[in-house]
Amino acid sequence: MATFQNFFAIGTTPVKVLSYNLRRISWRVTFLSSALAAGNTGRVHVGRNFAPNTVVGDPNSGDGILQSSEVKEAKVFENDTIFLGDLWLTASAANQQVSIEEVTKD
């Protein structure tokens, strides 16, 4: 297995952080705690195959996460299904620090 991990500063313009990958077996988006990144006071929205907006309650806002939380999917069993498409992020405030992790099979 190969693990890709990177840190991003997400602003109010949507950014694609992971591309479609058939070999993906897990992925995680972690919005760092404000104890680690003092400026993390907003929300980060995760879009699956679309660039999300930051309007709470809008169908196109994706999954909203606050600091110290994460969104993740992992295959535990061979027949499990996870999202393999593009992951997009946008934030309600500038310079929100996130960690991205993707594990792929060899």
N, C-alpha and C positions, 0 to 999 in steps of 0.2 A: 504494500500500500504506500502511496505517496501522499504527503500532507502539504498543502499550500496554505500559508498564513500571511496576512498582510494587514497593515493599519492604514486607515483612510481618514482624512478630514472631510466630512460631508457638509455641504452648504445647501443653499436653497435651490440650486440647479440639480436636477436628477443626474446620477452617475451610475453607469453599469459596472458592477463590481465582480460579477461572475458571469461567464458565458456558458451557453448550452454545452453539456458534457455528458455523453452516454456512459462514461466510466465512473461517474460520481456515486459514492456510497454514503456520503454524509456532507452536510454543510451547516455552518453556524454564523450568525451575525450577532455580535455582542456590542452593545452600546456601553462604553466604559463608564465606570462610576465617576461622579464629580470629585471624589477623593483622589483619583488618578489623573483626571483631566478637568480642572476647575471650571472650564467654560461649558461643560456638558450640562446645560440647563434646559434644553429644548426637547423636541421629539424627533425621532428618526422613523421614516416610513419605508417599509420594504415592499417593493412591487415584484411580482412574479410574471415575467414576460411583458411587463409594461412599466413605464416611468410613472411612479406615483406622485400625487400631489399631497399637500399637508393640511387639507381641509378635513377636520375630524367629522366622521359620519358620511363623507362622500364615498360612493362605491369605488372610486378610483384612488382612494388614499392608501390602499394596501394595508399591511399590518403595521400599526403604530407601536413603537416601543419607547420606553423612558430609560433614563440612565440607570445602570446596574441591571439591565434585563437583556434577554436575548431571544432570538427566534432560531429554531434549528430543526433539522430532520436527519434521521439516520436509519440505514438499513440494519436491522438486528438479525433478521432471518433472510435467507436467499430470495424468498418470494415477496418480500416487502417492497413497496413502491414509494419512492421519494421524488421530489421535484427536481428535474434535470435541466430546466431551461435557464434563461437569463435572469439574474437578480439585479434589481435596480434599487438605489437608495436616494432619498432626499431628506432634508432636515427642515425644521421650522425656524432654525436660527443658524447663523454661519459657524463654521469650524467645529462641528460636533465630531468627536473622535470615536471611531468604531474599529473593531477587530473583525476580520473576515477569515473564516477557515473552511477549507474544502479538502475532503479525503477522497482519493480515487483508487480504484483497483489497478493493479499492474497489468 
